């Protein structure tokens, strides 16, 4: 499966997450999105081939939201060597969040439906972690003028 997202500078970011084919054009997202916005773990997506010479399924739309939300963080130091970084990830797990690392400092957080989303965001801010809203996006939460 392929997710393409246009950027303001005219370039296109491409991500190829794991997805389970559910039949027809329906796919279940099976990993956390490292670069794409507006999708979360276990969302059901409609995907179709987009180019004649490329038969891979491309994201067309989100059909069903899973209830999961996604945040991304950048830790100052590797969680493999820093007790502070590991403590941050441990606390997120204690808050019932899952995570997956693109690297040891670039981490995607899965905020499960039973988690207190606002509390997770507040915790990251209190810990002075660099983080961003992925799904829902900042604009979806606060509008484009916020």
N, CA, C and O atoms as a GROMACS GRO file, in nm:
protein
  584
    1UNK      N    1   0.084  -0.117   0.000
    1UNK     CA    2   0.000   0.000   0.000
    1UNK      C    3   0.088   0.124   0.000
    1UNK      O    4   0.196   0.124   0.059
    2UNK      N    5   0.043   0.229  -0.066
    2UNK     CA    6   0.120   0.352  -0.080
    2UNK      C    7   0.034   0.471  -0.035
    2UNK      O    8  -0.083   0.481  -0.070
    3UNK      N    9   0.095   0.559   0.043
    3UNK     CA   10   0.030   0.685   0.080
    3UNK      C   11   0.115   0.798   0.023
    3UNK      O   12   0.233   0.809   0.055
    4UNK      N   13   0.054   0.880  -0.060
    4UNK     CA   14   0.120   0.999  -0.114
    4UNK      C   15   0.055   1.122  -0.052
    4UNK      O   16  -0.068   1.129  -0.040
    5UNK      N   17   0.138   1.219  -0.012
    5UNK     CA   18   0.084   1.343   0.041
    5UNK      C   19   0.162   1.460  -0.018
    5UNK      O   20   0.284   1.468  -0.005
    6UNK      N   21   0.088   1.549  -0.083
    6UNK     CA   22   0.149   1.667  -0.143
    6UNK      C   23   0.193   1.764  -0.034
    6UNK      O   24   0.126   1.780   0.069
    7UNK      N   25   0.307   1.828  -0.057
    7UNK     CA   26   0.360   1.926   0.036
    7UNK      C   27   0.341   2.067  -0.021
    7UNK      O   28   0.317   2.084  -0.140
    8UNK      N   29   0.352   2.166   0.065
    8UNK     CA   30   0.333   2.304   0.023
    8UNK      C   31   0.433   2.346  -0.084
    8UNK      O   32   0.403   2.432  -0.167
    9UNK      N   33   0.552   2.286  -0.083
    9UNK     CA   34   0.655   2.324  -0.180
    9UNK      C   35   0.640   2.253  -0.314
    9UNK      O   36   0.725   2.268  -0.402
   10UNK      N   37   0.532   2.178  -0.332
   10UNK     CA   38   0.506   2.109  -0.458
   10UNK      C   39   0.561   1.968  -0.466
   10UNK      O   40   0.532   1.896  -0.562
   11UNK      N   41   0.640   1.927  -0.368
   11UNK     CA   42   0.691   1.790  -0.366
   11UNK      C   43   0.584   1.697  -0.310
   11UNK      O   44   0.483   1.742  -0.255
   12UNK      N   45   0.607   1.567  -0.324
   12UNK     CA   46   0.514   1.467  -0.273
   12UNK      C   47   0.592   1.371  -0.184
   12UNK      O   48   0.692   1.313  -0.227
   13UNK      N   49   0.546   1.354  -0.061
   13UNK     CA   50   0.604   1.254   0.030
   13UNK      C   51   0.533   1.122   0.005
   13UNK      O   52   0.412   1.118  -0.016
   14UNK      N   53   0.611   1.013   0.008
   14UNK     CA   54   0.557   0.879  -0.016
   14UNK      C   55   0.592   0.790   0.102
   14UNK      O   56   0.706   0.788   0.149
   15UNK      N   57   0.492   0.716   0.150
   15UNK     CA   58   0.513   0.619   0.257
   15UNK      C   59   0.447   0.489   0.216
   15UNK      O   60   0.340   0.490   0.154
   16UNK      N   61   0.509   0.377   0.251
   16UNK     CA   62   0.454   0.246   0.216
   16UNK      C   63   0.433   0.163   0.343
   16UNK      O   64   0.512   0.074   0.372
   17UNK      N   65   0.327   0.194   0.419
   17UNK     CA   66   0.303   0.121   0.544
   17UNK      C   67   0.249  -0.020   0.518
   17UNK      O   68   0.205  -0.053   0.408
   18UNK      N   69   0.255  -0.102   0.622
   18UNK     CA   70   0.196  -0.234   0.617
   18UNK      C   71   0.044  -0.220   0.623
   18UNK      O   72  -0.009  -0.140   0.699
   19UNK      N   73  -0.023  -0.300   0.542
   19UNK     CA   74  -0.168  -0.300   0.545
   19UNK      C   75  -0.217  -0.440   0.509
   19UNK      O   76  -0.156  -0.510   0.428
   20UNK      N   77  -0.327  -0.478   0.571
   20UNK     CA   78  -0.388  -0.608   0.544
   20UNK      C   79  -0.503  -0.588   0.444
   20UNK      O   80  -0.591  -0.505   0.466
   21UNK      N   81  -0.499  -0.663   0.336
   21UNK     CA   82  -0.604  -0.652   0.235
   21UNK      C   83  -0.730  -0.721   0.289
   21UNK      O   84  -0.726  -0.838   0.325
   22UNK      N   85  -0.839  -0.647   0.294
   22UNK     CA   86  -0.965  -0.700   0.347
   22UNK      C   87  -1.060  -0.745   0.238
   22UNK      O   88  -1.169  -0.794   0.266
   23UNK      N   89  -1.017  -0.730   0.114
   23UNK     CA   90  -1.104  -0.762   0.001
   23UNK      C   91  -1.147  -0.635  -0.069
   23UNK      O   92  -1.160  -0.530  -0.008
   24UNK      N   93  -1.169  -0.647  -0.198
   24UNK     CA   94  -1.205  -0.529  -0.276
   24UNK      C   95  -1.096  -0.425  -0.267
   24UNK      O   96  -0.978  -0.457  -0.282
   25UNK      N   97  -1.134  -0.302  -0.242
   25UNK     CA   98  -1.038  -0.192  -0.229
   25UNK      C   99  -1.016  -0.151  -0.084
   25UNK      O  100  -0.970  -0.040  -0.056
   26UNK      N  101  -1.050  -0.241   0.010
   26UNK     CA  102  -1.041  -0.210   0.154
   26UNK      C  103  -0.914  -0.269   0.214
   26UNK      O  104  -0.879  -0.384   0.190
   27UNK      N  105  -0.845  -0.186   0.294
   27UNK     CA  106  -0.721  -0.225   0.359
   27UNK      C  107  -0.723  -0.179   0.504
   27UNK      O  108  -0.774  -0.071   0.535
   28UNK      N  109  -0.668  -0.263   0.594
   28UNK     CA  110  -0.656  -0.232   0.736
   28UNK      C  111  -0.511  -0.191   0.762
   28UNK      O  112  -0.420  -0.271   0.741
   29UNK      N  113  -0.490  -0.068   0.807
   29UNK     CA  114  -0.355  -0.020   0.835
   29UNK      C  115  -0.299  -0.095   0.954
   29UNK      O  116  -0.359  -0.096   1.062
   30UNK      N  117  -0.183  -0.160   0.936
   30UNK     CA  118  -0.126  -0.248   1.038
   30UNK      C  119   0.000  -0.196   1.105
   30UNK      O  120   0.057  -0.266   1.188
   31UNK      N  121   0.045  -0.077   1.071
   31UNK     CA  122   0.154  -0.017   1.148
   31UNK      C  123   0.129   0.132   1.165
   31UNK      O  124   0.036   0.187   1.107
   32UNK      N  125   0.213   0.194   1.243
   32UNK     CA  126   0.196   0.336   1.270
   32UNK      C  127   0.254   0.418   1.156
   32UNK      O  128   0.360   0.383   1.103
   33UNK      N  129   0.188   0.526   1.116
   33UNK     CA  130   0.237   0.607   1.006
   33UNK      C  131   0.356   0.694   1.049
   33UNK      O  132   0.344   0.776   1.139
   34UNK      N  133   0.470   0.675   0.984
   34UNK     CA  134   0.589   0.753   1.018
   34UNK      C  135   0.586   0.892   0.956
   34UNK      O  136   0.644   0.985   1.013
   35UNK      N  137   0.522   0.909   0.842
   35UNK     CA  138   0.525   1.038   0.774
   35UNK      C  139   0.388   1.090   0.732
   35UNK      O  140   0.369   1.211   0.722
   36UNK      N  141   0.293   1.002   0.708
   36UNK     CA  142   0.160   1.043   0.661
   36UNK      C  143   0.080   1.106   0.774
   36UNK      O  144   0.097   1.072   0.891
   37UNK      N  145  -0.006   1.199   0.736
   37UNK     CA  146  -0.097   1.264   0.830
   37UNK      C  147  -0.239   1.216   0.804
   37UNK      O  148  -0.272   1.176   0.693
   38UNK      N  149  -0.323   1.220   0.908
   38UNK     CA  150  -0.464   1.190   0.892
   38UNK      C  151  -0.501   1.044   0.894
   38UNK      O  152  -0.616   1.009   0.869
   39UNK      N  153  -0.406   0.956   0.924
   39UNK     CA  154  -0.434   0.812   0.935
   39UNK      C  155  -0.371   0.760   1.063
   39UNK      O  156  -0.270   0.812   1.111
   40UNK      N  157  -0.433   0.655   1.118
   40UNK     CA  158  -0.384   0.592   1.240
   40UNK      C  159  -0.391   0.441   1.229
   40UNK      O  160  -0.458   0.386   1.142
   41UNK      N  161  -0.322   0.375   1.320
   41UNK     CA  162  -0.319   0.230   1.330
   41UNK      C  163  -0.461   0.175   1.328
   41UNK      O  164  -0.548   0.223   1.400
   42UNK      N  165  -0.483   0.073   1.247
   42UNK     CA  166  -0.609  -0.001   1.234
   42UNK      C  167  -0.723   0.077   1.170
   42UNK      O  168  -0.838   0.032   1.174
   43UNK      N  169  -0.695   0.192   1.109
   43UNK     CA  170  -0.797   0.257   1.026
   43UNK      C  171  -0.823   0.168   0.905
   43UNK      O  172  -0.733   0.098   0.860
   44UNK      N  173  -0.944   0.171   0.853
   44UNK     CA  174  -0.976   0.099   0.730
   44UNK      C  175  -0.975   0.201   0.616
   44UNK      O  176  -1.042   0.304   0.622
   45UNK      N  177  -0.897   0.168   0.514
   45UNK     CA  178  -0.869   0.261   0.405
   45UNK      C  179  -0.919   0.206   0.272
   45UNK      O  180  -0.919   0.085   0.250
   46UNK      N  181  -0.961   0.296   0.185
   46UNK     CA  182  -0.991   0.258   0.047
   46UNK      C  183  -0.868   0.292  -0.035
   46UNK      O  184  -0.820   0.406  -0.036
   47UNK      N  185  -0.816   0.190  -0.105
   47UNK     CA  186  -0.694   0.206  -0.184
   47UNK      C  187  -0.716   0.146  -0.322
   47UNK      O  188  -0.781   0.042  -0.336
   48UNK      N  189  -0.661   0.212  -0.424
   48UNK     CA  190  -0.672   0.165  -0.561
   48UNK      C  191  -0.543   0.194  -0.635
   48UNK      O  192  -0.470   0.286  -0.598
   49UNK      N  193  -0.512   0.116  -0.739
   49UNK     CA  194  -0.397   0.151  -0.823
   49UNK      C  195  -0.418   0.291  -0.881
   49UNK      O  196  -0.530   0.330  -0.913
   50UNK      N  197  -0.310   0.365  -0.894
   50UNK     CA  198  -0.320   0.504  -0.936
   50UNK      C  199  -0.254   0.530  -1.071
   50UNK      O  200  -0.294   0.621  -1.144
   51UNK      N  201  -0.155   0.450  -1.104
   51UNK     CA  202  -0.078   0.471  -1.225
   51UNK      C  203  -0.080   0.345  -1.310
   51UNK      O  204  -0.079   0.234  -1.256
   52UNK      N  205  -0.083   0.360  -1.440
   52UNK     CA  206  -0.088   0.245  -1.530
   52UNK      C  207   0.028   0.149  -1.509
   52UNK      O  208   0.010   0.027  -1.514
   53UNK      N  209   0.147   0.202  -1.485
   53UNK     CA  210   0.265   0.118  -1.472
   53UNK      C  211   0.293   0.076  -1.328
   53UNK      O  212   0.398   0.018  -1.300
   54UNK      N  213   0.202   0.106  -1.236
   54UNK     CA  214   0.220   0.074  -1.094
   54UNK      C  215   0.088   0.020  -1.040
   54UNK      O  216  -0.008   0.096  -1.022
   55UNK      N  217   0.082  -0.109  -1.016
   55UNK     CA  218  -0.043  -0.171  -0.972
   55UNK      C  219  -0.060  -0.173  -0.820
   55UNK      O  220  -0.160  -0.226  -0.771
   56UNK      N  221   0.035  -0.115  -0.745
   56UNK     CA  222   0.020  -0.111  -0.599
   56UNK      C  223  -0.102  -0.028  -0.561
   56UNK      O  224  -0.134   0.069  -0.630
   57UNK      N  225  -0.169  -0.063  -0.452
   57UNK     CA  226  -0.284   0.016  -0.407
   57UNK      C  227  -0.237   0.146  -0.339
   57UNK      O  228  -0.149   0.144  -0.252
   58UNK      N  229  -0.297   0.257  -0.380
   58UNK     CA  230  -0.268   0.388  -0.322
   58UNK      C  231  -0.387   0.432  -0.238
   58UNK      O  232  -0.503   0.406  -0.273
   59UNK      N  233  -0.358   0.500  -0.127
   59UNK     CA  234  -0.465   0.551  -0.041
   59UNK      C  235  -0.551   0.651  -0.117
   59UNK      O  236  -0.500   0.747  -0.175
   60UNK      N  237  -0.681   0.626  -0.117
   60UNK     CA  238  -0.778   0.717  -0.177
   60UNK      C  239  -0.852   0.793  -0.067
   60UNK      O  240  -0.868   0.914  -0.074
   61UNK      N  241  -0.898   0.717   0.035
   61UNK     CA  242  -0.970   0.781   0.146
   61UNK      C  243  -0.972   0.689   0.266
   61UNK      O  244  -0.953   0.568   0.255
   62UNK      N  245  -0.996   0.749   0.382
   62UNK     CA  246  -1.017   0.674   0.505
   62UNK      C  247  -1.165   0.640   0.511
   62UNK      O  248  -1.250   0.729   0.509
   63UNK      N  249  -1.196   0.509   0.519
   63UNK     CA  250  -1.335   0.465   0.525
   63UNK      C  251  -1.387   0.459   0.668
   63UNK      O  252  -1.500   0.501   0.695
   64UNK      N  253  -1.304   0.407   0.758
   64UNK     CA  254  -1.346   0.394   0.899
   64UNK      C  255  -1.228   0.426   0.989
   64UNK      O  256  -1.119   0.372   0.972
   65UNK      N  257  -1.252   0.514   1.085
   65UNK     CA  258  -1.150   0.545   1.185
   65UNK      C  259  -1.152   0.437   1.292
   65UNK      O  260  -1.259   0.391   1.332
   66UNK      N  261  -1.036   0.399   1.338
   66UNK     CA  262  -1.023   0.293   1.438
   66UNK      C  263  -1.049   0.342   1.580
   66UNK      O  264  -1.079   0.262   1.669
   67UNK      N  265  -1.039   0.472   1.600
   67UNK     CA  266  -1.045   0.526   1.736
   67UNK      C  267  -0.907   0.556   1.790
   67UNK      O  268  -0.894   0.626   1.890
   68UNK      N  269  -0.804   0.505   1.723
   68UNK     CA  270  -0.666   0.537   1.762
   68UNK      C  271  -0.632   0.676   1.712
   68UNK      O  272  -0.686   0.723   1.612
   69UNK      N  273  -0.541   0.743   1.782
   69UNK     CA  274  -0.486   0.871   1.740
   69UNK      C  275  -0.335   0.855   1.731
   69UNK      O  276  -0.278   0.763   1.789
   70UNK      N  277  -0.271   0.946   1.657
   70UNK     CA  278  -0.127   0.935   1.634
   70UNK      C  279  -0.058   1.066   1.665
   70UNK      O  280  -0.103   1.174   1.626
   71UNK      N  281   0.054   1.055   1.736
   71UNK     CA  282   0.145   1.167   1.762
   71UNK      C  283   0.284   1.124   1.720
   71UNK      O  284   0.314   1.004   1.714
   72UNK      N  285   0.369   1.220   1.689
   72UNK     CA  286   0.510   1.191   1.662
   72UNK      C  287   0.596   1.273   1.757
   72UNK      O  288   0.565   1.388   1.787
   73UNK      N  289   0.704   1.210   1.804
   73UNK     CA  290   0.796   1.281   1.893
   73UNK      C  291   0.939   1.265   1.842
   73UNK      O  292   0.973   1.170   1.772
   74UNK      N  293   1.020   1.362   1.880
   74UNK     CA  294   1.164   1.352   1.857
   74UNK      C  295   1.230   1.369   1.994
   74UNK      O  296   1.218   1.474   2.058
   75UNK      N  297   1.297   1.265   2.036
   75UNK     CA  298   1.367   1.267   2.165
   75UNK      C  299   1.503   1.333   2.147
   75UNK      O  300   1.564   1.323   2.040
   76UNK      N  301   1.551   1.399   2.250
   76UNK     CA  302   1.683   1.463   2.244
   76UNK      C  303   1.795   1.361   2.234
   76UNK      O  304   1.898   1.385   2.171
   77UNK      N  305   1.774   1.246   2.298
   77UNK     CA  306   1.876   1.141   2.299
   77UNK      C  307   1.811   1.006   2.273
   77UNK      O  308   1.691   0.989   2.295
   78UNK      N  309   1.888   0.912   2.226
   78UNK     CA  310   1.840   0.777   2.197
   78UNK      C  311   1.778   0.712   2.320
   78UNK      O  312   1.833   0.721   2.430
   79UNK      N  313   1.665   0.647   2.301
   79UNK     CA  314   1.604   0.575   2.412
   79UNK      C  315   1.687   0.452   2.447
   79UNK      O  316   1.668   0.393   2.554
   80UNK      N  317   1.778   0.412   2.360
   80UNK     CA  318   1.866   0.298   2.388
   80UNK      C  319   1.975   0.332   2.489
   80UNK      O  320   2.025   0.244   2.558
   81UNK      N  321   2.012   0.461   2.499
   81UNK     CA  322   2.123   0.500   2.586
   81UNK      C  323   2.085   0.602   2.692
   81UNK      O  324   2.159   0.620   2.789
   82UNK      N  325   1.971   0.668   2.676
   82UNK     CA  326   1.931   0.773   2.770
   82UNK      C  327   1.820   0.722   2.863
   82UNK      O  328   1.715   0.677   2.817
   83UNK      N  329   1.846   0.730   2.992
   83UNK     CA  330   1.743   0.687   3.087
   83UNK      C  331   1.624   0.784   3.083
   83UNK      O  332   1.510   0.742   3.104
   84UNK      N  333   1.648   0.911   3.057
   84UNK     CA  334   1.538   1.007   3.048
   84UNK      C  335   1.448   0.975   2.929
   84UNK      O  336   1.326   0.973   2.942
   85UNK      N  337   1.508   0.950   2.814
   85UNK     CA  338   1.429   0.917   2.695
   85UNK      C  339   1.350   0.789   2.716
   85UNK      O  340   1.232   0.781   2.681
   86UNK      N  341   1.414   0.688   2.775
   86UNK     CA  342   1.344   0.562   2.801
   86UNK      C  343   1.232   0.582   2.902
   86UNK      O  344   1.127   0.520   2.892
   87UNK      N  345   1.256   0.669   3.002
   87UNK     CA  346   1.152   0.696   3.103
   87UNK      C  347   1.030   0.763   3.039
   87UNK      O  348   0.917   0.735   3.079
   88UNK      N  349   1.052   0.849   2.940
   88UNK     CA  350   0.941   0.912   2.869
   88UNK      C  351   0.858   0.805   2.798
   88UNK      O  352   0.735   0.805   2.807
   89UNK      N  353   0.925   0.715   2.727
   89UNK     CA  354   0.853   0.608   2.657
   89UNK      C  355   0.784   0.514   2.755
   89UNK      O  356   0.672   0.468   2.729
   90UNK      N  357   0.848   0.485   2.867
   90UNK     CA  358   0.786   0.400   2.969
   90UNK      C  359   0.659   0.464   3.024
   90UNK      O  360   0.558   0.397   3.045
   91UNK      N  361   0.665   0.596   3.049
   91UNK     CA  362   0.547   0.666   3.101
   91UNK      C  363   0.434   0.664   2.997
   91UNK      O  364   0.318   0.648   3.033
   92UNK      N  365   0.468   0.680   2.870
   92UNK     CA  366   0.365   0.673   2.765
   92UNK      C  367   0.300   0.535   2.764
   92UNK      O  368   0.179   0.522   2.747
   93UNK      N  369   0.382   0.431   2.782
   93UNK     CA  370   0.326   0.296   2.790
   93UNK      C  371   0.237   0.282   2.913
   93UNK      O  372   0.132   0.217   2.907
   94UNK      N  373   0.278   0.340   3.024
   94UNK     CA  374   0.196   0.337   3.145
   94UNK      C  375   0.063   0.410   3.125
   94UNK      O  376  -0.036   0.380   3.191
   95UNK      N  377   0.062   0.506   3.030
   95UNK     CA  378  -0.060   0.578   2.997
   95UNK      C  379  -0.142   0.501   2.893
   95UNK      O  380  -0.243   0.551   2.843
   96UNK      N  381  -0.097   0.379   2.861
   96UNK     CA  382  -0.164   0.287   2.768
   96UNK      C  383  -0.144   0.323   2.621
   96UNK      O  384  -0.226   0.290   2.536
   97UNK      N  385  -0.034   0.391   2.593
   97UNK     CA  386   0.002   0.422   2.455
   97UNK      C  387   0.103   0.319   2.404
   97UNK      O  388   0.182   0.266   2.482
   98UNK      N  389   0.097   0.292   2.275
   98UNK     CA  390   0.200   0.210   2.212
   98UNK      C  391   0.293   0.302   2.134
   98UNK      O  392   0.262   0.419   2.112
   99UNK      N  393   0.406   0.248   2.091
   99UNK     CA  394   0.497   0.330   2.012
   99UNK      C  395   0.581   0.242   1.919
   99UNK      O  396   0.598   0.123   1.942
  100UNK      N  397   0.630   0.306   1.816
  100UNK     CA  398   0.718   0.240   1.719
  100UNK      C  399   0.823   0.343   1.678
  100UNK      O  400   0.791   0.459   1.654
  101UNK      N  401   0.948   0.300   1.672
  101UNK     CA  402   1.054   0.392   1.638
  101UNK      C  403   1.101   0.380   1.494
  101UNK      O  404   1.133   0.271   1.448
  102UNK      N  405   1.106   0.493   1.424
  102UNK     CA  406   1.171   0.496   1.293
  102UNK      C  407   1.321   0.492   1.316
  102UNK      O  408   1.396   0.429   1.242
  103UNK      N  409   1.364   0.563   1.422
  103UNK     CA  410   1.502   0.559   1.473
  103UNK      C  411   1.491   0.554   1.624
  103UNK      O  412   1.381   0.542   1.679
  104UNK      N  413   1.602   0.563   1.692
  104UNK     CA  414   1.597   0.560   1.839
  104UNK      C  415   1.556   0.694   1.898
  104UNK      O  416   1.539   0.705   2.020
  105UNK      N  417   1.540   0.797   1.814
  105UNK     CA  418   1.494   0.927   1.863
  105UNK      C  419   1.367   0.975   1.794
  105UNK      O  420   1.297   1.061   1.848
  106UNK      N  421   1.334   0.922   1.676
  106UNK     CA  422   1.212   0.960   1.603
  106UNK      C  423   1.110   0.851   1.624
  106UNK      O  424   1.122   0.741   1.570
  107UNK      N  425   1.007   0.881   1.705
  107UNK     CA  426   0.913   0.782   1.755
  107UNK      C  427   0.770   0.822   1.719
  107UNK      O  428   0.732   0.939   1.729
  108UNK      N  429   0.692   0.724   1.677
  108UNK     CA  430   0.549   0.745   1.650
  108UNK      C  431   0.472   0.684   1.768
  108UNK      O  432   0.497   0.570   1.808
  109UNK      N  433   0.379   0.761   1.821
  109UNK     CA  434   0.301   0.720   1.938
  109UNK      C  435   0.159   0.686   1.894
  109UNK      O  436   0.094   0.765   1.826
  110UNK      N  437   0.111   0.568   1.934
  110UNK     CA  438  -0.028   0.530   1.913
  110UNK      C  439  -0.105   0.556   2.042
  110UNK      O  440  -0.082   0.490   2.144
  111UNK      N  441  -0.195   0.652   2.035
  111UNK     CA  442  -0.280   0.685   2.150
  111UNK      C  443  -0.409   0.605   2.130
  111UNK      O  444  -0.492   0.641   2.046
  112UNK      N  445  -0.424   0.499   2.206
  112UNK     CA  446  -0.538   0.410   2.192
  112UNK      C  447  -0.667   0.478   2.237
  112UNK      O  448  -0.662   0.576   2.313
  113UNK      N  449  -0.781   0.428   2.192
  113UNK     CA  450  -0.910   0.494   2.223
  113UNK      C  451  -0.935   0.513   2.373
  113UNK      O  452  -0.997   0.612   2.412
  114UNK      N  453  -0.887   0.422   2.456
  114UNK     CA  454  -0.912   0.434   2.600
  114UNK      C  455  -0.817   0.532   2.669
  114UNK      O  456  -0.835   0.562   2.787
  115UNK      N  457  -0.716   0.582   2.598
  115UNK     CA  458  -0.620   0.676   2.656
  115UNK      C  459  -0.681   0.815   2.666
  115UNK      O  460  -0.771   0.851   2.590
  116UNK      N  461  -0.629   0.892   2.759
  116UNK     CA  462  -0.667   1.033   2.773
  116UNK      C  463  -0.575   1.113   2.680
  116UNK      O  464  -0.463   1.147   2.717
  117UNK      N  465  -0.624   1.143   2.560
  117UNK     CA  466  -0.544   1.209   2.458
  117UNK      C  467  -0.485   1.341   2.508
  117UNK      O  468  -0.367   1.368   2.489
  118UNK      N  469  -0.567   1.422   2.573
  118UNK     CA  470  -0.520   1.551   2.625
  118UNK      C  471  -0.410   1.532   2.729
  118UNK      O  472  -0.314   1.608   2.733
  119UNK      N  473  -0.424   1.431   2.814
  119UNK     CA  474  -0.322   1.406   2.916
  119UNK      C  475  -0.190   1.364   2.853
  119UNK      O  476  -0.083   1.402   2.901
  120UNK      N  477  -0.196   1.286   2.746
  120UNK     CA  478  -0.074   1.246   2.676
  120UNK      C  479  -0.006   1.369   2.616
  120UNK      O  480   0.115   1.386   2.630
  121UNK      N  481  -0.083   1.455   2.550
  121UNK     CA  482  -0.027   1.577   2.492
  121UNK      C  483   0.031   1.667   2.601
  121UNK      O  484   0.140   1.722   2.584
  122UNK      N  485  -0.039   1.682   2.713
  122UNK     CA  486   0.010   1.763   2.824
  122UNK      C  487   0.140   1.706   2.879
  122UNK      O  488   0.233   1.781   2.908
  123UNK      N  489   0.147   1.573   2.894
  123UNK     CA  490   0.268   1.509   2.945
  123UNK      C  491   0.388   1.539   2.854
  123UNK      O  492   0.495   1.576   2.903
  124UNK      N  493   0.370   1.525   2.724
  124UNK     CA  494   0.480   1.552   2.631
  124UNK      C  495   0.526   1.697   2.641
  124UNK      O  496   0.646   1.726   2.636
  125UNK      N  497   0.431   1.788   2.653
  125UNK     CA  498   0.464   1.929   2.666
  125UNK      C  499   0.538   1.955   2.797
  125UNK      O  500   0.638   2.027   2.798
  126UNK      N  501   0.490   1.898   2.906
  126UNK     CA  502   0.555   1.914   3.036
  126UNK      C  503   0.698   1.862   3.036
  126UNK      O  504   0.785   1.918   3.101
  127UNK      N  505   0.722   1.754   2.962
  127UNK     CA  506   0.855   1.695   2.954
  127UNK      C  507   0.945   1.766   2.852
  127UNK      O  508   1.061   1.729   2.834
  128UNK      N  509   0.889   1.868   2.786
  128UNK     CA  510   0.960   1.947   2.686
  128UNK      C  511   1.010   1.860   2.570
  128UNK      O  512   1.119   1.880   2.517
  129UNK      N  513   0.926   1.764   2.534
  129UNK     CA  514   0.954   1.678   2.418
  129UNK      C  515   0.904   1.749   2.294
  129UNK      O  516   0.795   1.807   2.295
  130UNK      N  517   0.982   1.746   2.187
  130UNK     CA  518   0.934   1.800   2.059
  130UNK      C  519   0.834   1.699   2.002
  130UNK      O  520   0.868   1.582   1.983
  131UNK      N  521   0.711   1.745   1.975
  131UNK     CA  522   0.608   1.653   1.929
  131UNK      C  523   0.512   1.725   1.836
  131UNK      O  524   0.508   1.848   1.831
  132UNK      N  525   0.435   1.645   1.761
  132UNK     CA  526   0.336   1.702   1.671
  132UNK      C  527   0.213   1.613   1.664
  132UNK      O  528   0.219   1.492   1.686
  133UNK      N  529   0.100   1.678   1.633
  133UNK     CA  530  -0.024   1.608   1.605
  133UNK      C  531  -0.016   1.547   1.466
  133UNK      O  532   0.029   1.614   1.372
  134UNK      N  533  -0.058   1.422   1.452
  134UNK     CA  534  -0.059   1.355   1.322
  134UNK      C  535  -0.202   1.320   1.283
  134UNK      O  536  -0.246   1.352   1.172
  135UNK      N  537  -0.273   1.255   1.373
  135UNK     CA  538  -0.413   1.217   1.348
  135UNK      C  539  -0.485   1.212   1.482
  135UNK      O  540  -0.462   1.120   1.560
  136UNK      N  541  -0.570   1.309   1.511
  136UNK     CA  542  -0.608   1.419   1.425
  136UNK      C  543  -0.492   1.519   1.410
  136UNK      O  544  -0.406   1.529   1.497
  137UNK      N  545  -0.493   1.592   1.299
  137UNK     CA  546  -0.391   1.693   1.276
  137UNK      C  547  -0.419   1.815   1.363
  137UNK      O  548  -0.528   1.832   1.416
  138UNK      N  549  -0.319   1.898   1.375
  138UNK     CA  550  -0.334   2.023   1.451
  138UNK      C  551  -0.449   2.106   1.395
  138UNK      O  552  -0.530   2.159   1.470
  139UNK      N  553  -0.454   2.116   1.262
  139UNK     CA  554  -0.558   2.195   1.197
  139UNK      C  555  -0.697   2.137   1.224
  139UNK      O  556  -0.793   2.213   1.242
  140UNK      N  557  -0.709   2.004   1.228
  140UNK     CA  558  -0.838   1.942   1.257
  140UNK      C  559  -0.882   1.974   1.401
  140UNK      O  560  -1.002   1.991   1.427
  141UNK      N  561  -0.788   1.982   1.490
  141UNK     CA  562  -0.820   2.010   1.631
  141UNK      C  563  -0.847   2.157   1.656
  141UNK      O  564  -0.941   2.191   1.728
  142UNK      N  565  -0.766   2.245   1.599
  142UNK     CA  566  -0.768   2.385   1.636
  142UNK      C  567  -0.798   2.482   1.522
  142UNK      O  568  -0.809   2.603   1.544
  143UNK      N  569  -0.813   2.431   1.400
  143UNK     CA  570  -0.837   2.517   1.284
  143UNK      C  571  -0.706   2.570   1.228
  143UNK      O  572  -0.603   2.569   1.296
  144UNK      N  573  -0.710   2.616   1.107
  144UNK     CA  574  -0.587   2.660   1.039
  144UNK      C  575  -0.538   2.795   1.091
  144UNK      O  576  -0.422   2.831   1.066
  145UNK      N  577  -0.621   2.870   1.162
  145UNK     CA  578  -0.579   3.002   1.214
  145UNK      C  579  -0.520   2.994   1.354
  145UNK      O  580  -0.469   3.094   1.406
  146UNK      N  581  -0.526   2.876   1.416
  146UNK     CA  582  -0.479   2.864   1.554
  146UNK      C  583  -0.328   2.871   1.563
  146UNK      O  584  -0.272   2.863   1.672
   0.00000   0.00000   0.00000
